[in-house]
Amino acid sequence: MSTLSNARASIGEWVDRVALAAPARLTLITFGAVILIFTSLLSLPVATTSGQRAPFIDALFTATSAVCVTGLTTVNTGTYWSAWGLAIIAAGIKIGGLGIMTLASLVGLAVSRRIGLTQRLLAAGEARASGLGDLRSLLRTVVIISFSIEITIALVLFPRFLTLDYGLGRSAGYSIFYGISAFNNAGFSPDPEGLYPFVNDFWVLIPLGLGVLVGALGYPVYLNLIRGWRRPKSWSLHTKLTLIMVAALALVSAGMLAILEWSNPATLGDAATHETIARIFFQSINQRSGGFASFDISQAREQTWLLEDVLMFIGGGSGSTAGGIRVTTLAVLLLAIWAEARGRRDMEAFGKRIGTEVLRGAVAITIVGLSVVIVGTGIFMAQTDIPLDRSLYEVVSAYATCGLSTGITSTLPDDAKTTLVVMMYIGRVGSLTIAAALALNKQRRVIRYPSERPLIG
């Protein structure tokens, strides 16, 4: 027993040293380890309907897509994976949505009734807590909100699937799977035909759409709204910017979709007016992060692909299950442009001043994201000879952990699948790593160089 205790203590000390010295590195290692665990589980014969082991690349791709809550797939989820396989995928989505570091802190809280400083720092970085003092309330909110919404979605969908003669077991399984997939913005569907059988079914579209929308707001927003839902003026600047940007992007997205696809018979043109409007708003929510599709993306116009490239890259709210550079990053960049255009010294919003360090962080995240997408697209095109429009769409979808696809994922060679695996991994942990690096590497210098302003533009 003493040997085992000593080993545990040594491992704990090593984790603490790594976490304090390089928390971003620990985040990368942890996410990678969890992905490998789920890859091993999906490689078991029991995970497939055929009873044979899945090829390693397909198991790795699916595990990465699940843990990184993306939704891209190289095989048909509903036909290739067994009930056990679907349960493994759902578990991967749930763990990825909560956040590995947040989940680790929750386990520590449940066991010891306290959270160490190291766990607080890691979980705060994952969940974007405003301060260490908020973490206990934030973790409680994470669990209550996520499970409550997922269960609510499942309870709403369950009777609908029963009316479709899916049977008790299948209806329950589908309901739970869709609840987890929707709230965590994963875009996975257990049905062999995906979401297409339900594109005109409001009973299915409404709960899924609301689940994706709420999941993309972010846990800090939930905590702020719960504490001050009666006093909108007391909401934090982060909450106000997130809600405004999410609403604005949804409206702009819906309007652009109506212009581009209303007359396209291969997507929305053949549906009734009320059905088309519903599908447009559903798609406008999912274009940034959800990954569910209300029409065949492969048949959409190239202008629609470009629109969705931009929206996927923006993503959802900070600390949410969505990906991308996040809507508040875009808001800060727009506020900087507005302040510069008006000749103002400071960026201001809702009576608050936004510091230049926030702008530097927003610029860094955006530029790094663009660089990763550009490099990834170039590598992807060299591996596949697929045109730029489809290659860019696939790479942005992977990096932004959105999951929409023009239908080429299953036909890709193994090296191109590996590239998308790397893009999903970078997209999930990349922004966290950059944010942690920026936050923990602040240096105060006594001596400052004289300033000089170079010409720009």
C-alpha positions in Angstrom: 0.0 0.0 0.0 2.8 2.4 0.8 4.4 1.8 -2.6 1.1 2.5 -4.3 0.6 5.7 -2.2 4.1 6.8 -3.0 3.5 6.3 -6.7 0.2 8.2 -6.6 2.0 11.1 -4.7 4.8 11.1 -7.2 2.3 11.3 -10.1 0.4 14.0 -8.4 3.5 16.1 -7.7 4.5 15.6 -11.4 1.1 16.8 -12.6 1.2 19.8 -10.3 4.7 20.8 -11.5 3.7 20.5 -15.2 0.5 22.3 -14.6 2.1 25.2 -12.8 5.0 25.4 -15.2 3.1 24.9 -18.4 -0.7 24.6 -18.0 -1.2 24.8 -21.8 1.0 21.8 -22.2 -1.0 19.8 -19.7 -4.2 20.7 -21.6 -2.7 19.5 -24.8 -1.6 16.2 -23.2 -4.9 15.6 -21.5 -7.0 16.2 -24.6 -4.7 14.0 -26.6 -4.8 11.2 -24.0 -8.6 11.3 -23.9 -8.8 11.1 -27.7 -6.5 8.0 -27.7 -8.7 6.4 -25.0 -11.8 6.8 -27.1 -10.0 5.7 -30.2 -9.2 2.5 -28.4 -12.8 2.0 -27.4 -14.1 2.6 -30.9 -11.5 0.1 -32.2 -13.2 -2.7 -30.3 -15.2 -5.1 -32.4 -18.3 -4.5 -30.2 -18.3 -0.9 -31.4 -19.2 -1.7 -35.0 -22.3 -3.3 -36.4 -20.2 -5.7 -38.5 -18.4 -7.0 -35.4 -15.0 -6.3 -37.0 -12.4 -3.8 -35.8 -12.8 -0.3 -37.3 -9.7 0.9 -39.3 -7.5 2.9 -37.0 -7.8 6.1 -39.0 -11.6 5.9 -38.9 -11.6 5.2 -35.1 -9.2 8.0 -34.5 -11.1 10.5 -36.7 -14.4 9.7 -35.1 -12.9 9.8 -31.6 -11.3 13.2 -32.3 -14.5 14.5 -33.8 -16.5 13.4 -30.8 -14.1 14.7 -28.1 -13.5 17.9 -30.0 -17.4 18.2 -30.5 -17.0 18.6 -34.2 -19.3 16.2 -36.0 -17.3 15.4 -39.1 -17.4 11.7 -39.9 -15.6 9.4 -42.3 -18.2 6.7 -42.0 -22.0 6.7 -41.7 -22.6 7.1 -37.9 -26.0 5.4 -37.9 -25.1 2.3 -39.9 -21.4 1.8 -39.2 -21.4 2.0 -35.4 -23.3 -0.3 -33.1 -25.4 0.8 -30.1 -22.2 0.5 -28.0 -20.3 2.5 -30.6 -23.0 5.2 -30.5 -22.8 5.2 -26.6 -19.0 5.6 -26.8 -19.4 8.5 -29.2 -22.0 10.2 -27.0 -19.7 9.8 -24.0 -16.9 11.4 -26.0 -19.1 14.3 -26.9 -20.2 14.8 -23.3 -16.7 14.8 -22.0 -15.4 17.1 -24.7 -18.3 19.5 -24.2 -17.8 19.8 -20.5 -14.1 20.2 -21.0 -11.5 17.9 -19.7 -10.0 20.3 -17.2 -13.5 21.3 -16.0 -14.4 17.6 -15.6 -11.2 17.0 -13.7 -12.0 19.8 -11.3 -15.5 18.4 -10.8 -14.1 15.0 -9.8 -11.7 16.7 -7.4 -14.5 18.7 -5.9 -16.7 15.6 -5.4 -13.9 13.6 -3.8 -12.2 16.1 -1.6 -14.8 18.8 -1.3 -12.2 21.3 -2.2 -10.4 22.5 -5.3 -6.6 23.1 -5.4 -5.1 26.1 -6.9 -3.7 24.2 -9.9 -7.1 22.7 -10.7 -8.7 26.2 -10.3 -6.3 27.7 -12.8 -6.8 25.0 -15.3 -10.6 24.9 -15.1 -10.8 28.7 -15.1 -8.9 28.7 -18.4 -11.1 26.0 -19.9 -14.4 27.6 -18.8 -13.3 31.2 -19.1 -14.2 32.0 -15.4 -13.9 35.6 -14.6 -12.0 34.8 -11.4 -11.0 32.0 -9.1 -13.7 32.9 -6.7 -16.3 32.2 -9.3 -15.1 28.7 -10.1 -17.2 26.8 -7.6 -20.4 28.5 -8.8 -19.3 28.1 -12.4 -18.7 24.4 -12.1 -22.1 23.9 -10.4 -23.7 25.9 -13.2 -21.9 23.8 -15.9 -23.3 20.5 -14.5 -26.8 21.8 -13.8 -27.2 23.6 -17.1 -25.7 21.0 -19.4 -27.5 18.0 -18.0 -30.8 19.9 -17.6 -30.9 21.1 -21.2 -29.8 17.7 -22.6 -32.5 15.9 -20.6 -35.1 18.4 -21.6 -34.3 18.0 -25.3 -34.4 14.2 -24.9 -37.8 14.3 -23.1 -39.2 16.5 -25.9 -37.9 14.3 -28.7 -38.7 10.9 -27.1 -42.5 11.0 -27.8 -41.9 12.2 -31.3 -39.6 9.2 -32.1 -42.3 6.9 -30.5 -44.9 8.2 -33.0 -42.5 7.3 -35.8 -42.5 3.7 -34.7 -38.9 3.7 -33.7 -39.6 1.5 -30.7 -39.0 2.2 -27.1 -35.2 1.4 -27.0 -34.3 3.2 -30.2 -36.5 6.2 -29.4 -34.8 6.6 -26.0 -31.3 6.1 -27.4 -31.9 8.6 -30.3 -33.4 11.2 -27.9 -30.5 11.0 -25.5 -28.0 11.1 -28.3 -29.6 14.1 -30.0 -29.8 15.9 -26.6 -26.1 15.5 -26.0 -25.1 16.2 -29.6 -27.3 19.4 -29.8 -26.3 21.1 -26.6 -22.6 20.3 -27.1 -22.8 21.6 -30.7 -21.4 18.3 -32.0 -23.7 17.8 -35.0 -23.6 14.0 -34.8 -26.7 12.1 -35.8 -27.5 8.5 -34.9 -29.9 8.2 -37.8 -28.5 6.6 -41.0 -29.9 9.4 -43.1 -28.7 12.1 -40.7 -31.1 14.9 -40.0 -32.6 14.9 -43.5 -35.8 12.9 -42.5 -36.7 15.7 -40.1 -35.8 18.9 -42.0 -39.5 19.8 -42.1 -40.4 18.4 -38.7 -40.8 21.3 -36.3 -41.1 18.9 -33.3 -37.5 17.9 -34.0 -36.0 21.1 -35.4 -37.1 23.5 -32.6 -35.6 21.6 -29.6 -32.4 20.9 -31.6 -32.0 24.5 -32.8 -32.6 25.9 -29.3 -30.2 23.3 -27.8 -27.5 24.4 -30.3 -28.2 28.1 -29.6 -28.0 27.8 -25.8 -24.9 25.6 -26.0 -23.1 28.2 -28.1 -23.5 31.0 -25.5 -21.0 29.8 -23.0 -21.0 28.9 -19.3 -19.9 32.4 -18.1 -23.0 33.8 -19.8 -25.2 31.3 -18.1 -23.8 32.1 -14.7 -24.2 35.8 -15.3 -27.8 35.5 -16.5 -28.8 33.2 -13.6 -27.4 35.7 -11.1 -28.9 38.8 -12.6 -31.7 37.7 -14.9 -34.0 40.4 -13.5 -31.4 43.1 -13.9 -30.1 43.3 -17.5 -28.1 46.4 -16.7 -26.0 44.4 -14.2 -25.0 41.9 -16.9 -21.3 41.8 -17.6 -19.8 43.3 -20.8 -19.0 39.8 -21.9 -22.6 38.7 -21.6 -23.9 41.7 -23.5 -21.5 41.4 -26.3 -22.1 37.7 -26.6 -25.9 38.0 -26.8 -25.8 40.9 -29.3 -23.3 39.2 -31.6 -25.1 35.9 -31.5 -28.4 37.6 -32.4 -26.8 39.8 -35.1 -25.0 37.0 -36.7 -28.1 34.8 -36.7 -30.1 37.5 -38.4 -27.4 38.3 -41.0 -26.9 34.6 -41.7 -30.6 34.0 -42.2 -30.9 36.9 -44.5 -27.9 35.9 -46.6 -29.2 32.3 -46.8 -32.6 33.5 -48.0 -30.9 35.5 -50.7 -28.6 32.8 -51.8 -30.6 29.6 -51.5 -34.3 30.5 -51.7 -34.4 29.9 -55.4 -32.1 26.9 -55.4 -34.3 23.8 -56.0 -31.5 21.5 -54.8 -31.6 23.0 -51.3 -34.5 25.2 -50.3 -36.3 26.1 -53.5 -38.8 23.2 -53.5 -40.0 23.5 -49.9 -43.2 25.4 -48.8 -42.6 29.0 -47.7 -43.1 28.3 -43.9 -40.8 25.3 -44.2 -38.2 27.3 -46.0 -38.2 30.0 -43.4 -37.9 27.5 -40.6 -35.0 25.7 -42.3 -33.2 29.0 -42.9 -33.3 30.0 -39.3 -32.3 26.5 -38.2 -29.4 26.6 -40.5 -28.4 30.1 -39.5 -27.9 28.9 -36.0 -26.0 25.8 -37.0 -23.7 27.4 -39.5 -21.4 28.8 -36.8 -21.1 25.8 -34.6 -23.9 23.3 -34.4 -23.1 21.2 -37.5 -26.6 20.0 -38.2 -27.8 20.7 -41.8 -31.3 21.4 -42.9 -30.4 20.9 -46.6 -27.8 19.1 -48.6 -24.6 21.3 -48.2 -23.0 19.7 -51.3 -25.8 21.1 -53.5 -25.5 24.7 -52.1 -24.1 27.5 -54.1 -20.5 28.4 -53.8 -21.4 31.8 -52.3 -23.2 29.9 -49.5 -20.0 27.9 -48.8 -18.1 31.2 -48.6 -20.7 32.6 -46.2 -20.5 29.5 -44.0 -16.7 29.6 -44.1 -16.8 33.0 -42.5 -19.5 32.1 -39.9 -17.8 28.8 -38.9 -14.5 30.6 -38.4 -16.2 33.1 -36.1 -17.9 30.3 -34.1 -19.8 30.7 -30.8 -19.3 32.2 -27.3 -16.2 31.9 -25.2 -16.3 29.1 -22.7 -19.0 27.4 -24.8 -19.2 24.1 -26.6 -18.8 25.9 -29.9 -15.5 26.5 -31.7 -14.0 29.2 -33.9 -12.3 32.4 -32.8 -15.5 33.2 -30.8 -18.0 36.0 -31.2 -16.5 38.3 -28.5 -13.2 38.2 -30.4 -15.0 39.6 -33.4 -16.8 42.1 -31.3 -13.5 43.5 -29.9 -12.1 43.7 -33.4 -15.2 45.6 -34.6 -15.1 47.9 -31.6 -11.4 48.7 -32.4 -12.3 49.6 -36.0 -15.1 51.8 -34.8 -12.9 53.6 -32.2 -10.2 54.1 -34.9 -12.7 55.4 -37.4 -14.1 57.9 -34.8 -10.6 58.9 -33.7 -11.2 57.8 -30.2 -8.4 56.8 -27.9 -10.2 53.9 -26.1 -12.5 51.1 -27.2 -15.8 51.6 -25.3 -19.0 49.7 -25.1 -22.0 50.0 -22.6 -20.1 52.5 -20.6 -17.0 50.3 -20.2 -13.5 50.7 -21.5 -11.8 47.7 -23.1 -8.1 47.6 -22.5 -5.5 47.3 -25.3 -4.4 43.9 -23.9 -7.8 42.5 -24.8 -7.4 43.8 -28.4 -3.9 42.2 -28.6 -5.4 38.9 -27.5 -8.2 39.2 -30.1 -5.7 40.0 -32.9 -3.4 37.2 -31.9 -6.2 34.6 -31.8 -7.5 35.8 -35.2 -4.2 35.9 -36.9 -3.1 32.5 -35.6 -6.5 31.0 -36.6 -6.2 32.4 -40.1 -2.6 31.1 -40.4 -3.6 27.6 -39.3 -6.5 27.5 -41.7 -4.4 28.8 -44.6 -1.6 26.3 -44.0 -4.0 23.4 -43.4 -5.9 24.2 -46.6 -2.7 24.2 -48.6 -1.7 20.8 -47.2 -5.2 19.4 -47.6 -5.3 20.4 -51.3 -1.8 18.9 -51.9 -3.1 15.6 -50.5 -6.3 15.4 -52.3 -6.3 17.6 -55.5 -9.8 18.8 -54.3 -10.6 22.4 -55.5 -10.1 25.4 -53.1 -13.8 26.0 -52.4 -14.4 22.5 -51.0 -11.0 22.1 -49.4 -11.3 25.4 -47.5 -14.8 24.5 -46.4 -13.7 21.2 -45.0 -10.6 22.6 -43.2 -12.5 25.6 -41.7 -15.2 23.2 -40.5 -12.6 21.0 -38.8 -10.7 23.9 -37.3 -13.9 25.6 -36.1 -15.2 22.3 -34.7 -18.4 22.9 -36.6 -18.9 19.6 -38.5 -20.6 20.8 -41.7 -19.3 19.2 -44.9 -19.8 19.3 -48.6 -19.8 15.5 -48.6 -16.2 14.7 -49.3 -15.1 13.5 -45.9 -15.7 9.8 -46.4 -13.8 9.7 -49.7 -10.6 11.3 -48.4 -7.3 9.4 -48.4 -5.8 8.6 -45.0 -3.3 11.4 -45.0 -6.0 14.0 -45.7 -8.1 12.5 -42.8 -5.1 12.9 -40.6 -4.8 16.5 -41.5 -8.4 17.1 -40.5 -7.8 15.2 -37.2 -4.9 17.7 -36.5 -7.1 20.6 -37.5 -9.9 19.5 -35.1 -7.4 19.0 -32.3 -5.8 22.4 -32.8 -9.2 24.1 -33.2 -10.4 22.6 -29.9 -7.3 23.3 -27.7 -5.6 26.0 -29.7 -7.6 29.0 -28.5 -7.3 27.8 -24.9 -3.5 27.4 -25.3 -3.1 30.8 -26.8 -5.3 32.4 -24.1 -3.4 30.7 -21.4 0.0 31.7 -22.9 -1.1 35.3 -23.2 -2.5 35.4 -19.6 0.5 33.7 -17.9 3.3 35.3 -19.8 2.6 38.9 -18.9 5.8 40.7 -18.0 6.3 44.0 -16.3 9.3 45.9 -17.6 10.9 48.7 -15.7 12.6 50.2 -18.8 10.4 51.0 -21.8 11.7 52.0 -25.2 10.6 55.3 -26.7 7.5 55.0 -28.9 7.3 55.6 -32.6 4.3 55.1 -34.9 4.9 53.4 -38.2 2.7 54.1 -41.2 -0.1 51.6 -41.7 -2.7 51.1 -44.4 
